[in-house]
């Protein structure tokens, strides 16, 4: 009887283990998989004398943890390419929004779309992420903004998880913006989320976390605090879109609720960074939105580093501000715009992304006992993943030890 299901040989491994130097590299390695988990990993010369059901040479290729996209808005109808073109031609966003464009145009299209259309469109985007080495994806709602449509979006996300090899984590982002039905009554909309939507989401087990947008154009800190208190009372952890367009105290708010993550953070001040560090909250940087919006205010990268705040990187895939469906491209853009090192980018797309989803005990590094979610790359070194742009270096993707690409 075989001891292992699969033995990978003739490979180099970047484990990304916490505290390991230089990517946690193990050269000339072997990696054994049993029952969907890593059973042994180390130099091939130290391989114990055990049998494997299957042995496979990787021809000197590199293996890393499969990538994790910890912040997406993957489910939506339509697109906003016309608005993108208009903005580049000088049309003000306010003028676009005034005639029904902007986020509310996506809300309208998503409300009108049937479940099958939303599923099919999101599934195509999910396949594109998998082709870039992604095995775990977070998907937010937030383009429904009423009870029925938010439940519809979360149901589609759960269905994607049930029918895909990838792991899908779902997030309720009903507090994305104020819907037209509640214009001038943001407090009333928060009450609707707390009193009607949240209990239904929990009853149906449709979300793994709750998110909100803390910004002048969306919701203020007291409104989000009310939502977060209700969420945590119902057993759901929280995340926050924080300080993207202004310093609204979003980082401190996220830290106060010990949020899994605070995302964007372009305008976060030093006190906010210290609060995130004390709370153990992960900073999620979103270079696609920064690039698309033409932002100039960089997130406080050095302050985050100095404070020891874990930094994750994600695509923020959405139709308005980040039409990006590749994690390797997100890493490349993050290295150039935010001056993250290639190792920080890879850690941000694996170990720290897992932390942002509360999954670090299970995945995000290649270590004995963790899920065998493994990306195999045609590269000379892991640094190449952030260096090259527009390439497809993925050779194979194993999820739970099974090939899917």
N, C-alpha and C positions, 0 to 999 in steps of 0.2 A: 504493500500500500504506500502511495506517495505521501511524503511529508508536506509538500507544497503543491499548489495548483500550477504556478507559473514561476519560472526562474529567468530573469533577464540578465544577460551577460554582455561583456564587451561594450560597456557604456561608461560615461562620466555623469556624476550626479551632483546637482546643486540642491542640497537639502533645505536651505533657507531656515534651518533650525534656529530658534531664538538664542542669541548670544554667540552663535558660531561666526567665526571670521571668514571673510572672502567667500561669500555666498554659501558657506557650509559645504564646500566642494569636496567630493570624494572621487578621485581619479581612478581609472581602471577598476571600476566597481562591479558589484553584482547586487541584484535586488530580487528578493523572493516574496511571492504573494500567496496568501492562503486565506480562504473565506472572505475575499474582498478587502483584506487588510495587508499592510506591509509586515511580513513575518521576519525578514532579515534584510539588512542593508550594510554593506561595508566593502573594503577592498577585496577584490576577487581572490587574492592570495590567502585570505582568511576565511574563505567560504567553508562552512561545516559540511561534513560528509552526509548530506541528506538528499533524498530523491524528490524530483519534481515531475508532475504529470506532463508538463510541457516545458521545454527550454528554448529560449529565443535569443539569438545574438542581435544586438542593436547596431553593430557595425561601427562602433566608436562614437555614436551620437550622444547628445546631451539629454538628460532627463531632469525635469524640475517638477515641483508640485503643479498640478493643473491650475490654471488661472481662475480667479474668482472675480466676477463683476458685481461689486457690492452696492451699486447705485444705478438703477435704470428706471426709465418710464416706458417700458418696452411695448405696452399695450395702448394703442391709440388708433384712430381711423384717420385717413387722409394724410396730408403732409402740408408743410408751409413753405415749399420751395418758391412759390410766387412771391410771398412776403420777403423771403431772403433776397430774392433778386431786386425787389422794390427798395429794400433798405440800402442795398449796395448802390442803387441809383439815386439815393438821397431822400427817399420818402421817410418821414419821421415815424417812429413806432407808434407815437400817440395818434397820428392820423390813421394808421392802419387799424389800431384798436378801436378808434371812434367809429369806423364803418363795419365793426363786427369781426375784425381780424384778431390776431394775437391768440393767446391761450383759449379765449372763449370760442374761437372758430374750431379749435380741436375739441373742445367740450361739446359743441353742437354736433360735430361729425361723429364723435364717439357715442353720444347718446343715441344717435339715429342708427348706428351700425348694429347689425345682428351679431349674435355670439359667434357664428361660424366665420364671418369676415374678420372679426377681431382676432379669433384664434389663428386663422390662416396667415394673416399679416404678421402677427407676433411670432408665429412659428418660423417663418422665413428669417426674421431678425435673429431669433434664437439660434438657428443653424449657422448664421454668419458669425455669431459670437463663438460657437463651438469650433468653427474653422480657425479661429484665432487662439485656440487652446483653452477655452473656458469650459469648466465642468460644473460650476455653481453660479447661479444668477439670482440677484434680488430684483423683484418686479414690484413697482408701486402702482397703486390706483391714482386718482387725482384728476382724471379727465372726465369724470362723471358728474361729480358735485351735486348729486341728489342720491337718495337712498337706493333706489332701484339700479341706477347706472353704476354707482360705486360697487354694489354687490355683484353686478354683472362683470365688471372688470376683474374683481378678485376671484370670481368663479372661473373666468377664463385662465387666469394665472395658475390657479390650483389645477385646472385641467391640463395645462402645459406640463406641470410637474408630474401628473399621473401618466402622461403619454410620452414623456421624453426620458432619455437616459440621464439628462442633466438634473441636478438638484435645483429646485426653484424655491426661493424664500419670498413670501409675499408681505407687502407693507401697505397698510391703510394710510393714504395721503389725501383724505377728503379735505383737510385743511390746507389746500394748495393755493386757492384763491377764493374770493367771495363770489358765489354764483349770481347770475342776473336776478334770480328770484329773491335774493336777499340783499340787493343793492342798498347800501346805506345801513345795513343791519347785520354786521359781522357777528355781533354777540348772539343774535338769533340763530345764525347758521351754526355757530359752535354749539349752542344748546341742542340743535337738531342732531348733530354728530354724536354728542354725549348721550342724549336721551333715547334716540331711535336707532342710529346707525351702528354705534359701537356694540350695544347689546346683541344686535342681530349678527354682526360679524363674529363675535365671540361664540354665540350659540351655534353658528354654522362652521366654526373653526376655519375661517377664511383668511386670517392674517396672522403673521408671526411677530409683527411689530406695528407701531403707529409712528407716523412722521407728520411734520407740519412745516409750513414756510413762515419763518419769522422775518418779516420785512415790512416796510411802510406800505408797500403795494399789496400786502396780504393780511397778516395777522400780527398783533402786538403780543408782548410777553405775557400779560395777564390772561389774555384769551387762550394762548397756547398752554399756559400753566394749568388752567381749568381742564383742558382736554387731556393733558398728560396725567393729571391726578386721576381722572376717570379711567384712563387707559391702564395705569398701573394697578388701580384697585381691581380691575378685571383681569389682571395677570399678564398684560402685554407690555413688553419693554418698548422704549421710545428711542427715536432718532430725530434729528432736526436739520432742516435747511437753515443755515445760520450765517449771518453777516456777509451775504453775497454782494449786496449793493450798497450797504451802509453798516456802520457799527451800531447795531440795535441791541447789543447785549445778548446776542444769540448764543455765543459760546458759554457765557455764564449760566444762561437758562438751561442749556443742555447739561452742563456739569451739575447743576442743582438737582436735576432728576436722574443723574448718573446714566445719561443716555449712552446707548451703544456707540453712537457716532454723532459728530457734528460735521456737516458737509458744506463745502464751498469755502467759507472762512476768509475771503479776500480782505475784509475790513476788520477782522478780529484784532483786538488790542492785546497788550502784554498780560493784563489781568485776566482776560478771557483765556489765554493760552495756559496760564498758571492754573486756572480753575479746571480746565480740561485734564491737565496732568494729574491734579489731585484726585479727580473723579475716575481716572482710568478710562476716559472716553477717547475713542479713536478719531483722528482728523481724516476726513475723506476729501481729497482734492479732485477737482473735476476739470481737467484741462480742455476738454472738448467745448464746454460752455464758455470758458475763458477765451478760447480762440475764436469761436463763432461770434461772440458778442464784441470782440475787439477790446476787451478789458485791458486796463493798464495798471490797476492796483493789484500787486501780487499778494498772495497769501503770505503770512509771516513765517516763511519756511525756516529761517535760522532760529527764530524764537521757539518754534515747535521742536526743532532738533535739540536745542539747548535744554528745553524743559523735559525732554524725553517722551513727548507725546507720539504715540505710534501714528505713522502717516500711511494711509491707504490711497490708492488711485483707482478710479472707476470711469466708465464711459459717459455716464449720465445720458444714455441714449434717449433722445426725445425729438419730436418733430420741429420744435421751435428754436432751441438754443444749442443742441448738441446732436446733430444727425450722424452719430458715430456708432458703428457696430463692430469694432475690433479692439480687443484689449491690448494687443501689441502696438497698435497705432496710438492708443491712449497713453501707453508707456513712452512711446517715442515723443509725443507732444509734451508730456509732462517733463521729460528730461530737458527739452529745449526751452519751454516757456518758464518752468518753475526752477530750473537748474537742479533738479533731483539727479543724483547719480544713478547709473544703470542698476546698481544693486538696490538702491532705495526704491526704484521703480518696480523691480521684480518682487521685492519684499512687500511693496504696497499692493501688488496684484495677487499676492498669495497669502503670506502669513498675516499681514495687517488687515487685508480684506476679510479674511476669516474672522479675525477679532471683531471687526465692525459688524459682523452678522451674528456674533456670539457662537461661532463654530470652531474656534481655534483648538479646542480639545479633540476635535474629530478630523480636521483637515487643515490645509494651508502650509504644511511642511511635510517633508518626506522623512518620517521617523517610524520606528517599529510600533505597531499597534494602531497607527492612523489609517484612514481609508486609503486605498490604493488608487487615488485620483492622480494620474501621472501624465504630464505632457512630454512628448519626445520630439526633439528639435533637430533640424539640419542647420546647425550653427557651429562656429569654431569655439565660442565661449558664451556663457549666459549674458554677458554684456551686450552681445549682438542684438538681443531682443529689443533693447531700447535704442540701439544705434541705427539699425536699418529701418527705412520707411517704405511702405507700399509693397513689402514682400510677404510671402506666405511660408514661413519657415517650419510650420508644424508638420511633422512626419506621422505622428500617431497620437491618439488621445485615449487613455485608459481611464475608465470610470468604475470604481469598485473592482479594479483588476481586469475588466473586460474592455476589449477594443470597441470604440464607436467611430473612429475616424482613421 
